[in-house]
Amino acid sequence: MDEVMNDHTTRAGHPADTHDLIRVTGARENNLQGVDVEIPKRRLTAFTGVSGSGKSSLVFGTIAAESRRLIDETYSTFVQGFMPSLPRPDVDHLAGITTAILVDQERLGANVRSTVGTVTDANAMLRNLFSRIGQPYVGPPPAFSFNIPTSTASGVMKTEKAGGKVDKAVVREQVYLGGMCPQCEGRGSVSDLNLSVIIDESRSLYDGAILVPGFTADGWLVKGYAESGFVDPGKAIKDYTEQERADLLYKEKTKVKALGMNLTYQGLIPRLRESMFSKDVESLQPHVRRFVEAAAVFGRCPACDGTRLNESARSARIRGKNIAEVCAMQITDAAEWVRTVDDAGVAPLTQALLHLFDAFTGIGLGYLSLDRPAGTLSGGEAQRTKMIRHLGSALTDVTYVFDEPTIGLHPHDIQRMNTLLLDLRDKGNTVLVVEHKPEAIAIADHVVDLGPGAGADGGTICFEGTVEELKAADTLTGRHLGYRAALKEQVRTPSGALEIRGASQNNLRGVDVDVPTGVLAVVTGVAGSGKSSLIHQNLTGRAGVVVVDQGAIKGSRRSNPATYTGMLEPIRKAFAKANDVKPALFSANSEGACPTCKGNGQIFTELGFMETVATPCEDCGGKRYQAAVLEFRLGGRNIAEVLDLSVAQAHEYFGAADSKVPAARKVLGHLADVGLGYLKLGQPLNTLSGGERQRLKLAMHMGEKGGTYILDEPTTGLHLADVDNLLKLLDRLVDAGKSVIVIEHHQAVMAHADWIIDLGPGAGHDGGRIVFEGTPADLVADASTLTGQHLAEYVGVTAAAS
């Protein structure tokens, strides 16, 4: 029998070696239309296609989601009871999937104490290092942690011994050391209020000196202060005595007779802290939120100078540096410092730290510092930071899933990212990458192209094969893979300039630059060179300057493109007029809402310390409206069906004779212009990517005249075919009289610019300087900067082809 088996194994290979494919059959998640696909294991597979074609639905929503669900099922029933119940993806059959590790663009935890050092365990290693060899000796590792306060305990301490014996000892003033700064509680900053936003010193109470929303001069809130007897309501605040000023602003709660009754009087500042500044900003009404954001200011903690650590933790030093100074160093410099620590007793620690710091440098994040708050990292930086923990992992035969890992990367940095992805593959892992950049697609062993369009027009496999085969394929991706934008023959002449003088934020080195207006200006440079610091921190807030970034759009889980853009209002009125009923019926937040889910479409179960579980509402089937409301129609569709239309479909629908709504159609035209034709009108805003959010904000500003727009990497998430449409859109904006400043790495946008400002030459303290200003043609001719070299190579391909 053994001889037969051995003979079989020799001839046909071991049966275990035949499972070398991930097989997906009948995937229907979101817009996927019964997709069947086979993905090779231990290879790098790129998933391409226009935005909304179904790439993420296949990779994240089907393969990765089922992997996680199956892993969760391996836990005991008891443990599963504490975990969210994940639904099975809408797919007929999945075979050959392995443990999936998602490395996405979700921002790292926005906890105020979360830093680059804490999320990568670098701080934990440094705490151990300083507790071992720091001089003078301070205490164990917790003594260097800004998350642990120093505490004192007294009482009876019990210690259990063998045989059931218990030793008791009386402890008096036992000190448990922690490194937290007591004044800022480990945050590094303390909050204060900007009085100039709260009161107008030149006015009296009766003239409206209190600028807080709701505190009108003739309202009862202000009358309570005016009739309290503590202040003169007819006198300007600037003329108050010290006592009057203290009573108005800071007086503790006390009983007074005012407004004809007994009232509790409280100073304005403590009152505001309790009523407004202690609440979640997102839960406040928009006008109150704007006030709170303007009035609350954060400054560096004076006790710890922003280091988060108490004096004791900062007293211990190694090679002349304390732990706070090491965390504040650029990671490349911190690595050099670690190399000077030659104590044999901590060699494993220093080696582990060096490996971690070298990984940061290898992935292009050597310009960060360990004390950088995690919430301030961009989506691309957050994704690369997550990658670091996997680079030295001993795990093999797992599936790594990446969502556009090249976001925020200069062409120079993309080469390093490609090397890291190939290293993960060569260790025997399956690497799945959702990607648009041709430089990243080029390294793939296998390509799956989805489309042909977005939304309802996508969700099918257009192509499977190698990169070379894709170039010859007649698909949208295949036709654009070799596309290169050419340099402009003529550039526009600036109409003026926005002056920046002595810019020294972050790594900027006293930069003086004139950013031209009336043209398309592109600011570029390697990741970490100072682009965002230069533009956002020096131009934001100036008159006429509008920042259109990728930040989250403020709103509840009910918000969608229809509500955010304001087009739902004319749509509701059109439905009301056609059916002779009230417009409020067609709002899921008002009278027309399903009473069971209150217009959410889903029932949300809050599980306290775990993820919130959302289940579709059984009464309305997720449509959000009462059944009676869905009887009313406009042009043959009810309100739920209209909100389920894509932007492109709705644009056509609202142009028809029996469903014409010009106001909505105008907004839909702007959304289509920015490449969002596939979005559904009722899609929750919290499901949009950073690039989609930016383009939605841009569409909102397109009807305005004049002004200066700052766009931060608008090509994020854009297919190669859509980049050309974006360039036409930017041209239309400039031709309409707007000034457009784009922070961008994409060579097609650089080539199309009228003026380029290049920062560098490197990242962190190796950057922060202007290394080139001029036209793209001059940058290519100069070719002395990294950007110039890569742009010359990019347009050179076009020149050779033509």
N, C-alpha and C positions, 0 to 999 in steps of 0.2 A: 504494500500500500504506500509506504514511504517513498519507494522508488518511483511509483506512478506519480505521486504528488510532486516530487522533485523534478521529474521529467516534464510535468505540466507547467511548473513554475519557470523552468528554463526556456520552454518553447514560447509560452504566452505571457511571461512576466507575472509578478505576484498580483493576485486579485486586488490587493489594497492600493496598488499603483495605478489602477484604472480610473480612480475618482479624481480626475484632474480638471474637471469643469464645474462651474456653478451654473445650474440649469434653472431658468425661470420659464414657467409655462402659464399663459393666460393672466398676465398682470393687468389689473384694471384700476389701480390706485389713482385717484384724482382723474386726470385726463388720459391715462394710458388705455389704449384700445386693444385689450387682449394680447399684450406683447409676449412673444416667445423669444428668448435669447439665451445663448450659451457664452459664458465668460471664462476664459482660461485662468486656472489657478497659478499662483507663483509667477505671475506676469503683471505688467503695468498696463491697465486698460483705461483709456480716456473716453469720457462720455461727452459728446459734443451736440450742438444744436442751438437754435435760437432760444432766448429767454422765454420760459413758459412752455417749452416743447415736451417736457416730461422727464428731464434728466434726473432731477432731485426726487421725483416721485418713484422712479425706478431704483435708484441707488440708495437713497435715504429712506424713502417711504415704504419700500418693499423689501429689499435685500437686508439692509442694516436693521430695519424695524423687526423683521422676523427673527434675525439672529439674536437680538436682545430679548425678544419674547420667549424664545426657546431656552435661552440661558436662565431667565427668571423662573421658568418651570422646573429647573433642576433643584431649586431650593425647596425646603420642606414646606408643607402646607401652612405651618405656623408662621414661618418667615414671610411667605407670600401674602399672608393676611395683612402685613404691615407695608406691602408694596403696592403701587398703583397697578390696576389690572389693565394690561395692554391688549387692545383688540388685534385680531389676526389681520394682516394686510389682505386686501382684496386681490387674491391670486389663486389660481387653480392648484399649482404645484411648485414647490421649491426643493431643489436637491443640491447637495454638495456645498452648502454654505458653511462657513467656519465662523469662529468668534470674530465679531466686527468691532473695531475700535474707531470711533468717529472723531475726526479732528476737524471741527467746523469753525465758522467765523463768529460764533456767539461770543459776545464780550465776556471776559472773565468776571467773576463775582465782584459786584460793585460795593461790597462791604468796605466801609471806610478804613478798616485796618488791613485790608488785603493789598499786598504789594507784589512786585515781581519776585522778590526774595521769598515770600511766604508761599506763593503758588508753585514754586519750583523746588522747594525744600532747601534752598541755599541758606536761608536764615537759620534753619535748624542745624545745619552743619557748622555755620559760623558761631552759633551759640555754644555748641560743644567745644569748638576750638578755643574760644575765649575763656570758657570755664576751666579748661585744662591748663593752658599756658599763659593766660593773660596776667599781667602784673600791674598793680597788686591783685591778689586773689580776691574776688568779689563773692563768688558763690557758685552753685550748680547752674546748669543751662537756663532754667527758668528766670534766673537773676538778670538775664540779657534779653528777655522777651518783652516786647511792648504790649503784648496781649494779657500779661499776668501782672496784677498789682502786688505790691508788697503789703502783706497783711500780718496782723498780730492776733494771737489766740491765747486764751487762758481757760483753764478748766481741768477736768479729769480725763487723762488719756488711758484707754484700755488696749491691752495687747493680748491676743489669744495665744495660748501655748498648748503643747501636746497634753493629751489627757483631759481636755476640757478646762484647764486652768486659765484664769484671766489675771494678768498683772495690771495693777492700777497705779498710775503715777499722776501726781498733781503738777500741772504745767502752768507757769506764770509768765505772761508776756513772751510767749514763744513766737519768734519772728519767722515768717515764711517769705523768702525773698522773691520779688518779681521785678521786672525791668520797666514797667509802665510808668510814664510820666503822670503824676497825680493831677496836674492842672488840666491837661488836654485829654487825659484818659487814653493815651496811646494813639491819638488821631493826628498829632503833629500840628494841628491848627485849632484855633478857638474862634467861635462865632461871635459876631458883634452886630449891632444894628446901625445903619447909616441914618443918622438923625435928620439929615437934609431931605431925605425922601419921606420922612414921617411927619415933620412939621416945617412950616414956612415961618422963619423967625421974624419976618417983616410984617406979619399980619397978627391980628388979635383973634381970640377964639370966635368972636361973632363975625369976623371977616373970613373965616375958613382957614385958620392956621393949621388945623389938623388935616393932613392930606391922605389919611387912611380911608380906603373904600368903606362906605357906610357911615362915616363920621361927617355928615353934612352940617354946615354952620347952624342951620335952624332945626336940626334933628335932636331927638331926646338924648342920644349918646353924648353929644357935646354939651347940651344943657346941664347934664349931670355934673360935668366939670365946672361949667360957668356958675352954677348956683351952689357949689360946694362950700364957698366961703374961704377956700384956700388961695384962690387966685383972682386977679382982676380981669374979667372977661373982655373988657374994652381996651386993654393995653396990649401993645405989640409984644410978642414973646421975648424979643431981644432986650426989652426994657424991664423984664422981670428981675426981682431980687433973687439971690441964690436960693432962699427958702421957697419962694414961689415956684421957681424952676424945678427944685427937687420935689415939691409937692405935686406938681403937674405930671412930671415924668416918672418918678420912682417911688412915691409914697406907698407904704404897705397898706393892706386892707384895713379900713376903719369905717365905723358907722357915721353917717352924716344925714342931715335933713335937707332934702332937695326935691324939686318937682312936686312939692306938697306931700311928701311921704318919707319914710325912713329908708335909706339906701346904703349899700356897701360901696364905699369909695375905694378905688384902687388906681395907682399911678398908671399912666398910659403905657409905658414900656412893659412892666410885668403883665399888664392886661393883654397886650398884644402877644407876648410870649406864650401865654396860656391859650389864647383863642385862635391865633393864626400860625405862629412860628413853631408850635409843637405838633402840628398836623402834617400828614403826608402831603407834600406839595402837589402831587398828581391828583389828589382828591378834591382840591380847591376849585372854585369857579375860576374861569379864565382870567377875569379882571383882578380877582384877589391874588391868583397865582403870580400874575405879572408884578403886582405890588410887592409880594413876599420875596420874589427873586431879585427885585431891585433893592429892597431894604436890607436883606440879609447879606452881610459881608464876612468873609473868612480871612483871618490873618494868621501868620506864623505864631506858634505858641512861644511866648517870651521865656517860659521856664526851661524848655528843652531846646529852643531855637529850631523847632520843627523836626527834631530827630526822633520824637515819640518816646525817647528813653529817659529814665531818671538819671540823676547825677552819679549815683553809684555805678550803674551799668556803663556810663561813659568814662568812668575813671580808669578801668582796666585797659591796658594797651599791649599790642604785639607789634614789634618792629616800628614803634612810634605812632601807630594808628589805633584808635578805639573802634568798636564795632560799628558805631554810627558813621564814622568817616569812611570805613570800608564799604558800607552799604551805599554811601553817596557817590562813590567813585564810579566812573564809567567801567563797565564789566571788563573791557580789555585791560584797563589799568589795574583793576582788582586782581586779575589773573597774574599780572606781573608781581603784585604784592605777595600773593600766595607763594609764588616761586622763591621768594626770599625767606620764607618760613622753613627752616631746615632742621626742626626738632624731630628726631627719629620716633619719639613717642606718639606723635600725631600724624605720622606719614600716611596712614590710610585716609585720614580726614582731608589732608591737603591734596592727595591724589584725586579723591572724589570731587573736591571743589574745582580742581583744575580741569577735570573731565567735563564738569558741568559748564564752566566758563568757556572752555574751548568749543563746546556745543553751541553756546550762544553766538560766539564769533562765527562759527561755521555756517550758521543759519542766517547770518546777516543781522543779528541783534546785539552785536558787541557794543553798540553805542548806548544801550539802555543802562540804567543803574538799578541796583536791587531795591532801593527805597522808592522807586517809581510806583505810584498807586496803580493797581491792576485795572481799575475802571477807566483809566485814561489811555490805555492801549487801543489802537485802532483794531478793526476786525482782522486785518492781515497780520498785525503784530501779535494779537491774541492767539491766532491759529498757529503761528510759528512757535510761540512760547509753549503751547500744548505739545507741539512736535518734539520738543527737547526731551521730555520724559520718556519718549519712545525710541530715541536714537540709540541709546546704549542698552536697550532692553534685550534680555535673553530669549524673549518669546519669538517663536517662528511659526509658520503655518497659520497665521492669523490674517484677517482682512482689514487693511487700513483704508478708511474712506475719507477723502479730502474734498473740500468744497472750495474750488478756485484758490489754491495755495499761492498763486502768483499775485493776488490782490495787494496793491501797495508796494510792489517791487519794481525797482528800476531794471531795465534789461540786463545790466551787469549782475544784479542779485538773482535774477531768474536762473542763470547758469548754475549758481550754487544750490538753489532750491532743487533743480533737476538732479543734481548729483546726490542729494539727500534722498530723494524719492527712489532713485535707482539703487541706492544702498539698502533701503528697506526691502525692495524687491529681491535683491541679490542674497539677502539673508533667508530667503525661502518664504516670503510673505506675498499675499495677493494685494496689490495696490490699485484701488479704484479712485479715479480723479475726475471730478466734474470740472471742465476747463473750457476757456475760450481762446486763450493766447496761443498762437501758432508755435511759439518757441517751446511751450510746455507740451503741446500735442505731439510735437516732432519726436519726443523720446519714447512715446508709447509703443508697446509691443502689439497692442490690439486697440482698435477704435470702434466705438458704437455710436453712430450718429442718429439722433432722434429728430422727428419733425413730421411733415415738412414745414409746418408753421407752428404757431403757438396756440395754447388753449385747446379749443375744440378742433382746430386745424392741425394739431400735433398729436403726440401720443402713439406714434408708430415708429418702427425701426426702418430708417431709410438706407442704412449702410452698416455692414460689419466687415472688418478686415484690417489690413495694415495701413500705415500712414501713406505709403506710396500708392496703394490702391485707392485711398480716399482722394488723393490729389487728382486722380483720373476719373473719379466718380462724378456723375451729374447730380450732385446734391448741393444745397445752398452752402454748406460748409466746404465741400470739395471745391466748388467754384471760387470760393473766397480765400482758401488756405494760402494761395500764393500771391494774394492781392497786396500791393504796396502803394500807399498814398505817395504822390509825387510832391516835391517842393513847389510852393507857389511861384508862378512866374512874376507876379506883381503883388506887393504887400501894401496894406493900407497905411496912410499917414496918420499918426496920432493927433488927436484934437487937444490934448493936454496931458497932465500927469498927476498921479497921486504920490506925493513926496513921503518917503520914509527916511528918517534921520536918526542915526545912532542906535539902531535896533540891537538890543543886547539880551533879549529873552532867551532862556535855555542856553543853547550852544552858539547863538549868534554873536558875532564879534564886532559890535559897533557898526552895523551895516548901514550904509547910505545908498539909497536906490530910488529912482523915479519909475513908478509903474505906469506905463502909458495908458491913456484912456481913449475911447473911440475906436479901439482895435481889439483883436483877439490876442491876448497876452498869455503865454504859457510859462508857468514857474515849474522848474524840474530840478532833478538832482537825485542822487542815490537815497535810499531809505535812511532817515535820520540825519539828513544834511541840513535841515532847518527850514524847509519849505513852508510847512504849516505854521511854524512859529513866526516866520517873517510876515506872512499874509494875514492869518487869523488874528494874531495878537497886535497887529499894527494898523490894519485897515477896518476890522470889524468894529461897528459902532459909529463910523464916520457917516456924515449926512449922505443919503442917497446910496449907500452901500448895502446890498442885500446878500446875505450868506445863504447859499443853497447847499446844505451838507447832507451827510448820510445818517445823521442822528435820528433817534426814534421820534416818531410823530406823536405828540402828546394827545392822548385821548383814551377812551375806555375800550373794552373789547367789543363794544357795539359799533365803534367807528369804522367806516369803510370809505372807499373813494367817492361814493355818491354823497355822503354826509360831509366829508372833509372838504370837497371842492364846492359845496353849496348847491350842486345841481339837483339834489333831492327836492329842494323847495319848489322850483318850477314844475318838476315832475308831479309832485303831490297836488299842486294846484290844477294841473292839466287833468289828472284823474278825477279830482273833485268836480271840476266843471263838466267833464264828460258824463259823470254819473249823478250830478246834482246832489252831492253830499259834502260834508265838511272835509277839508284837507287833513285835519288831525287823524282821520281814520287811516290814512296811508303812511303814518309814522309808526315804526315798531317801538318807538320810545313814548308813544302817547296812546290815544284812544284805540288805535287799531292793533295794539300788541296782544299776542297770545297770553291769556291770563296765567297759564301754567308756568311758562318760562320767562314771563314778563318781557317778551320781545327779544330775548337773547338767542333763541333758536336752539339753545343747549341748556342742560341742567348742570350747574357746576357744584361739585361736592368738595368742600374745603376739608382737607385731612390734616390740618394743623401743620405738623413738622414735615409732611410729605408733599409730593406734587398734587396739585388740584386735579381731580378727575372730571372730565367733561363728557357727558353723554347726550345724544340728540334728544330733543323734546319729543315725547311720544304723541302728544296731542296735535302739534302743528307740523310734525315731521321735519323740524329744522327750518321751516319757512318763516317763522317769527311772527306771523300775523294770524288773527282770528279767521276762522273758516268763512264767516260772513263777509269779511273784507275782500277775500279772494274771489268773491262772486262779481265784484266790480272790475270792468275791463276798459282798456284804452287801446285801440287798434288791435283788438283780439287777444291781448295779453293782460294778465293781472299783475299787481305790483310786485309780487314775489318772482314772477317769471321775468319781469323787466330787470330786477336787481340781479338776476342770474345771467343776464346777457353780458358778453364781453364788450369792451369799449368800442371795438370796431363794429360789432353787431348792433349795439345801441345807437351808434352814429347813423347807421342806415335806417334803423327803426324810427328814430325821432325826426327823420327827414321825410317820412311817408306822409301822404295827405291826411290820413285818419288818425295819425299819432304825432303830429308835428309839434315839437317843443324847441323853438330856436335857441333859447337861453341854454338849455341842456346840451344841444348839439354843438354850440360854440365851445363849451368847456371840453366836450368829448373830442373835438378837433384838436385842441391843445394837447390832450392826453395821448392821442394818436401820434402827434408830431414828435413827442418825446420818446416814442417807442414803447408805449404802454397799451397798445391796441388789444393785447390779449388779456388784460386784467378784467375781472368781473366787477360790476358796479357794487355788488354787495360783499366783496371779499374783505374779511377783517384786516385792518391796517397792520395788526401785530404779526401777520403772516408774510409781510413784504420784506424783501431783502434790502440791504443798505442802498444799493444802486437804484432799486425801484422807488424807495422812499425819496431819494434825491430827485429823481425825474418827476415824481408826483409834485414835489414842492416847486420844481422849475415850471411845470405846467401852470401852476397857480399864479405865477408872476408874469406869464407870457403876454397877458393883455395889457400890462402896465407900460407907460411911456418913460423913456430915459432911464437913468440910474446905472449903477455898476453892479454886476453880478459876480460873485466869487463861487466857483464850482470846485469841489474837491473830488477828483478822480471820477468824473461822470461816466467813464467807460466801464466802470465796475459792473460785472454781470452782463455786459453787452456782447452779443455775437459779432463776428467779423463783419457780417452784412449790415448790422445795425450801426456800427461805428461810422460808416459812410453817411448814414442818415443823421447821426449826431452832428457830424461836421457841417452838414447842410443847415441843421437847426442853429448851430452856433453862428454860422454866417448870417442867417436871417435875423438873429438877435442883434448882431453888430450893425447890420444894414438898417435896422429899425431905430438906431440911435443909442443903443446900449453899449456900455463897455463891459467886456467879458474877460475875467481873469480866471484861468484854469490851472489848478495844481494837478499835474498829470505826468505819467510815465510812458503812456502809449505813444509809440513813434509816429503813428498816423496823425495824432493830434499835434505833436510837435512840428511835423512837416507842414501842417496846414496853418500854423500860427503866423501872425504878422510880426510878433516880437517874442523872443525867448529870454528868460532870466534863469541862469543855471547856477545852482548852489553846490558847494562842495569844498575841497575836492573829494573828501571822504565823508564819513558819518561821525556823529558825536563831536568830540573836541577836534577831530580831523576835518570837520566841515564848518558850517556857519559863516562862510564867506561867499561873495559873488565871484564866480570864476568865469562867467561870460554874460554879456548883454548884447543883443543884436538880433538880426533876422536869422531864420533857420538856415538860409543859404550860407551866411557868414559863419554860423556854428559848424556846418559841415566842412566848409573850406578850412576853418581853423583846426578842427579835429584834435585839439589838445586836451579836451576834457573827456571823461568817460562817456558822457551823454553825446558829445560830438562824434566820438568814434562809433558808437552804436547807431546813431542816426545816419552817419555816412554809409555804414554797412547796409542799413535798411533801405535807403533810397538808391544805393548802388545796385541792389538787386533789380529794381525797376529799370534803372538805366541800362543794365546789361540785357534785360529781357526785351526792352524796346529797341 
